[in-house]
Amino acid sequence: MDFSQITETLFIGTTPPPEAYPFLRGLGVQLVINMRIERPPFRDRSNPPLRLLWLPTADTPLIPIPLRALKKGTIAALETFAKGGKVYTHCAGGVHRGVAMGAAILIAQGYQPEEAMALIKQRREAADPYAWYILRQIIRFTEFVENIKVVS
């Protein structure tokens, strides 16, 4: 499994295989956000199971990542952080979709968009938040941040 720790509570990487879930739990991860359209989430049958959120999105300039998906994932992440948990967000290669979700989460935590993208790029060399169609959605997401409400 290829992943990077971005902050104390946020990890971004590739799709974790089923045998990686105990490892993620050991890191304190309580929420796994799957951004892959082509891969439904693995069913974690451990006790207690990790919360799995599947937000199927495309990775193409023709079909942008829906802002509602970034909002839904961000709300779930902020709720997880409020309960003391950590979040792992992923896509196939940990380059675009999982990175966009990670940037949205950081922006909701108070980072400026450029600051969030730079931190992700610094901590995850493979990340490409600057691909124009990914960057566009990250910037557009900032319009939604003030409307995000977390239910504790």
N, C-alpha and C positions, 0 to 999 in steps of 0.2 A: 504494500500500500504506500503510495506516494502522497505525503501531506506536509503542510507547513503550519507551524503555530504562528499566528499573526499577532494576537494579543494573549493575555493570560486566559481569556475565555473563548477565543475564536480560532478555529482551525479551518483551513481550506485545503482540499486535495482531490484525488481521484476517487472513483467509486470503490468503497471498501468491500472486500470479499466478506462473506458471512463469518468466517473465522476471525475477522478483525474486530467484531463488535465487542467481545470481552475486553480487548485492548483499549478501545475507545472509552468504554465504561470506566476502565482503570484510570484514564486521563481525567475523568470527571465529566465526560460528555453525557448530556442527558437528551439532546436533540440532534438528529441527523436530518439535514435538509438536502433532498435529492432533486437536482434541477434537470435530470435527464428525461427527455421525452421517450426515449427508446428503451429505458430500463426501469420497470416498476421496482419499488423498494423491496428489499429482502424483508421477510417477516421475522422480526426478532422475538424469539420464543423464550428468552431468558426471563428470570424473575428478579427484579422488576424489569420489564422490557424498556429499551430506549424508545423515546418518542420518535417516530419516523414521519416526516412531512414530505410528501411527493408533490412537487410543483413542476410538472412536465413542461419544459420550454425548449424552443428550437435554438440552435446556434448558427444563425444565418443572417446576412444583411437584409434579406427579403422578409424575414419574419422576426421582428424585434422581440426581445424578452418583455412580456407584458408587465406593466408597472404594478398591476394588481398582484402579480406573483411576488414581486420584490416586496411589496407592502405586506402581504400575508406572511412571508418568511421572516421579515423583520419583526413583525409583531410577535410571532412565535419565539424568535430569538430573544427579544427583550423580556418576554415573560419568563423564559428559561433562566436568563441572567438574574432576574429579580428573585428567583428561587434558589440562587446559588449554583446553578448548573452552567455547563459549557456547551458550545455549539460546534458541530462539524458540518460544513456545507461543501457539496461536491457536484461535479459534473463528470463527464468522461475523462478529461485530461487535467482538470483543475486549472484551466487556462482562461476560460471566458465566463460561462454561466455561473459556476460556483464563485468565481471572483467577483462578478457583478453583485451577487447576493451578499458576499462578504463586505463589499464596499457600501452597499445599502445599509447593512447593519451598523457599520462604523459611522456612517453619516447620521443615522438615527441616534447614535450615542454622542454626537456632538462634533465629530470630525468634519472639516471642510472636504468637499469632494476630491480636490487635488491631493490633500493630505492623506485621505483614506487610500486613494489609488497608489500613492508613492509608498506608503507603509506596506501595502500588500505586495507591491513589486519588489520592495527591499527584502521582505521576508520570504517571498516565493518567487524565485527567479523565473519559473515557467509562466507565471501569470502575465496576461496581456490585457489589462484594463483599458489600454489606450487604442485598441482596435476601434475604429470609428463608430461602428454600430453598437458596441458594448459601452464605450464612453458616452455616447448620446443618451442611452438609457440610464446610466448612472447619474448624469447631470439632470435629466428630466425627473429622476426620482426625488431630487432635493425639493421639488414643489410639493411632494406628498408628506414630507417629514413632519410638518406641523400638524397634520391631520391624524397622525398615528397615536392611538391611545392603547395603553397596555392595561389589561385587566389582571390585577394581582390575586 
